[in-house]
Amino acid sequence: MDRRLVVDIDAQHLTLFIDARLVRQYPVSTGANGVGEDYGSGCTPRGLHRVRLRIGDGCPVGTVFRGRRPTGEIHDAALAAAHPERDWILTRILWLTGCEPGRNRGGSVDTLRRFIYIHGCPDSEPMGVPRSHGCIRMRNLDLIELFEQTPNGTPVEIRGG
């Protein structure tokens, strides 16, 4: 099966296509700083990417990740209140790598080295509005559904902005 993901920054949604057929569309939240490829910008990178690594398979909903490793914590209101400054990466991670040298691969524009993910976030975070630090945030249950249908190597096109 031919699978691909399209992230539309303007519409703030991610679409899963299988064999050129639209299978599912999910609301997302992309970079609060807009679009851009530079390291440290906090922007969401555009262009063609691939899923490089899938992290968190089988972890419980709300599993907290730091440095792409589960911390042993499960996100809840008490944990959020104790750490209000944290950028929560929850449940699953689809780590992206750029496919376009000079645009999103290599040097100061390398998506992989920028640690750009599709990842879960607290249910209290709004979808449909740019609020992330450059990653693509999703609802945890939506991400689990997507994760199960997204093998390593899946093409991801990020467009708009």
Residue pairs with C-beta under 8 A, 6 or more apart in sequence:
1 18
1 19
2 18
2 19
2 20
3 16
3 17
3 18
3 149
3 150
3 151
3 154
3 155
4 16
4 17
4 154
4 155
4 156
4 157
5 14
5 15
5 16
5 17
5 51
5 118
5 146
5 150
5 154
5 155
5 156
5 157
6 14
6 15
6 17
6 156
6 157
6 159
7 13
7 14
7 28
7 30
7 44
7 136
7 156
7 157
7 158
7 159
7 160
8 14
8 15
8 159
8 160
9 30
9 35
9 44
9 46
9 130
9 158
9 159
9 160
9 161
10 160
10 161
11 160
12 27
12 28
12 29
12 30
12 127
12 128
12 129
12 130
13 25
13 26
13 27
13 28
13 128
14 25
14 26
14 28
14 118
14 136
14 138
14 146
15 22
15 24
15 25
15 26
16 22
16 23
16 24
16 25
16 26
16 146
16 149
16 150
17 23
18 149
23 149
24 145
24 146
26 138
26 139
26 142
26 146
27 127
27 128
27 138
27 139
27 142
28 118
28 127
28 128
28 136
28 137
28 138
29 121
29 125
29 126
29 127
29 128
29 129
29 130
29 131
29 132
29 136
29 137
30 44
30 130
30 132
30 134
30 135
30 136
30 137
31 42
31 43
31 44
31 130
31 132
31 133
31 134
31 135
32 42
32 130
32 131
32 132
32 133
33 41
33 42
33 43
33 134
34 43
34 44
34 130
34 161
35 43
35 44
35 45
35 46
35 160
35 161
36 43
36 44
36 45
37 43
37 45
37 46
37 47
37 103
37 104
37 109
37 111
38 108
38 109
39 108
39 109
39 110
39 113
39 114
41 134
42 133
42 134
43 134
44 116
44 130
44 132
44 134
44 135
44 136
44 158
44 161
45 98
45 104
45 109
45 111
45 114
45 116
45 134
45 158
46 103
46 104
46 158
46 159
46 160
46 161
47 98
47 99
47 100
47 103
47 104
47 157
47 158
48 98
48 99
48 100
48 104
48 155
48 156
48 157
49 96
49 97
49 98
49 99
49 104
49 111
49 116
49 155
49 156
49 157
49 158
50 96
50 97
50 99
50 153
50 154
50 155
50 156
51 94
51 95
51 96
51 150
51 151
51 152
51 153
51 154
51 156
52 95
52 96
52 97
52 112
52 152
53 68
53 93
53 94
53 95
53 152
54 92
54 93
54 94
54 95
54 147
54 150
54 151
54 152
55 65
55 68
55 92
55 93
55 94
55 95
56 63
56 65
56 70
56 91
56 92
56 93
56 147
57 92
57 147
59 70
59 91
59 92
60 74
61 90
61 91
61 120
61 140
61 141
61 144
62 74
62 75
62 76
62 90
62 91
62 120
62 140
63 70
63 73
63 74
63 75
63 90
63 91
64 70
64 71
64 72
64 73
64 74
64 75
64 79
64 88
64 89
64 90
65 71
65 89
65 90
65 93
65 119
66 89
68 93
68 95
73 79
75 88
75 90
75 122
80 88
80 122
80 124
87 132
87 133
88 121
88 122
88 125
89 117
89 119
89 120
89 121
89 135
90 119
90 120
90 121
90 122
90 140
91 119
91 120
91 140
91 143
91 144
92 119
92 120
92 140
92 143
92 144
92 147
93 117
93 118
93 119
94 117
94 118
94 119
94 146
94 147
94 150
95 112
95 115
95 116
95 117
96 111
96 112
96 116
96 117
96 118
96 156
97 105
97 111
97 112
98 104
98 105
98 106
98 109
98 110
98 111
98 112
99 105
99 155
102 109
103 109
104 110
104 111
105 111
105 112
114 134
115 135
116 134
116 135
116 136
117 135
117 136
118 135
118 136
118 138
118 143
118 146
118 156
119 135
119 136
119 137
119 138
119 143
120 137
120 138
120 139
120 140
120 143
121 132
121 137
121 138
121 139
121 140
123 139
123 140
125 131
125 137
127 137
127 138
127 139
131 137
136 158
138 146
